Amino acid sequence: MIDIGANLTNSAFAADLTDVLNRAKSEGVRHIVVTGTSVHESQRAIALATSHAPYLSATVGVHPHDADGVQPGWLDRLEGLTSSPCVVALGEMGLDYYRNYSKRDAQRQVFEAQLDLASRLELPVFVHDRNTKGEVLTLLRRYKPAKCVVHCFTGNSDELDGFIAQGFYIGITGWICDERRSDELRRIVDRIPLDRLLVETDAPYLLPRNLSKVVAKRRNEPQNLKFVIAEVARCRRCPENVVREATAENACRLFGIALSA
């Protein structure tokens, strides 16, 4: 199993990160991609991935929630971070019209700047899309990234079809395990081509609701990736090992990850 998106620099992991990583390994998680969400957090993601190489790698980017806070020269600093050997993608980038923590104009400008950078550097992009009614897809079509994963997909069938038509990868999180809000995703997840399917925890968020035991702190961890895989397999009506093996292979192909024996 490969977790393509975990926010391991989050303060929720400050006290016991080593234990978190050991639990993930014991559950069969063979690699974790640490998500960068701002210039500062991307630097921290690189430092963390470097100290735990080759088990961890990192993305570098500015999340739409952080778009209002970018400082002059931010894009140059971000480009400089991509020289680290542990960086496998640009992102998390995109648009979020659900929370609107940053102004929409700022979100668009920051997203487009990162898409342009990714195209110049020929790096994969790790994309956030929430309630944008196709605007993210329109921009992705314009900039034509070499490779793209739509992280934590929660959209509808038309949006899914649009991303798949572009050959993009689709990341599925514990959202699919939440019976209160994932009805459509459960119905359409089997339409994702097996060679474009990826899984992630988005830890510490989106704790799967199909856990075998109660978690006191409600903190998600990479060790819980198996529950996402179990629900994806159930919805696709296939064995779990098919999802486990395909998603690991897909992650290696997308990010250039070389798993150790």
C-alpha positions, 0 to 999 in steps of 0.5 A: 500500500502507498498513501499518496497524501498525508499531512504529517507535518500537522501538529497532531503528529508532533508528539508521536510521529515515529510511532505513527510511521512504525504503525503504518509500516506494520500495517503494510504501508510501504511509502507515504507522500507528505503533503506541502500546503504552503512554502513554509509547510513545504519546507517542513515536508521536505525536512521530514521526508529527508530525515525518513528517506526513502520511506517518505517523499514530499510534495511542495505547493500552496493550498488554496486556503493559503493563497491570500497569504503568499509573500513576494517571491513565493513562486521562486522559493517554491521552484527552489524547493523542487530541487530536493530529491525527495520532492515528487510533485507540485501541490497541494494546489487548486481551488476551494469554493466551499470554504473560501478561506482565501479570495477566489481571485487569489486562489486562481492566481496562485493555482495558475502560477503553480500550474505554469511552473509544473508545466515548465518543470514537467512535474506531476501536480497534486490538485485540490478541487472543491465545489468549483463546478468544473473550473479546476478542470478547465484550468488543467486543460489549459495548462496541460500538466505532464501528470496529475492526480485529483486528490481526495475526489468528492465530485460528481459523475460528470466531473469524474468523467472529465478528469478521466478523459484527460488521463488524470489519476483520481485519489480516494480517501476515507470520504468514501467510508462516510455513509452520510455524504459519499453515496455518489462516490460509492456509486461511481468509484468503479468507473475509475480505470484501475490504472488511474486509481490511487488511495490516500488517508489525508491524515490527520483528517477524514478518519474512515468510519469503517474502522474496526475499533473506536479511535479516542482522538479522532485522528486519522493515520496512514495505518488506516489506509487499509480501511479506505482500500477495503471500502473501495474494493467493496464498491468496485466488487473486487478483491482488496488485493487487486486495489492494493496492488494496482494503487501502489503500482500507479503511485510508483508510476505517477511519482517515480517512487522506487520501493525498497525490497 
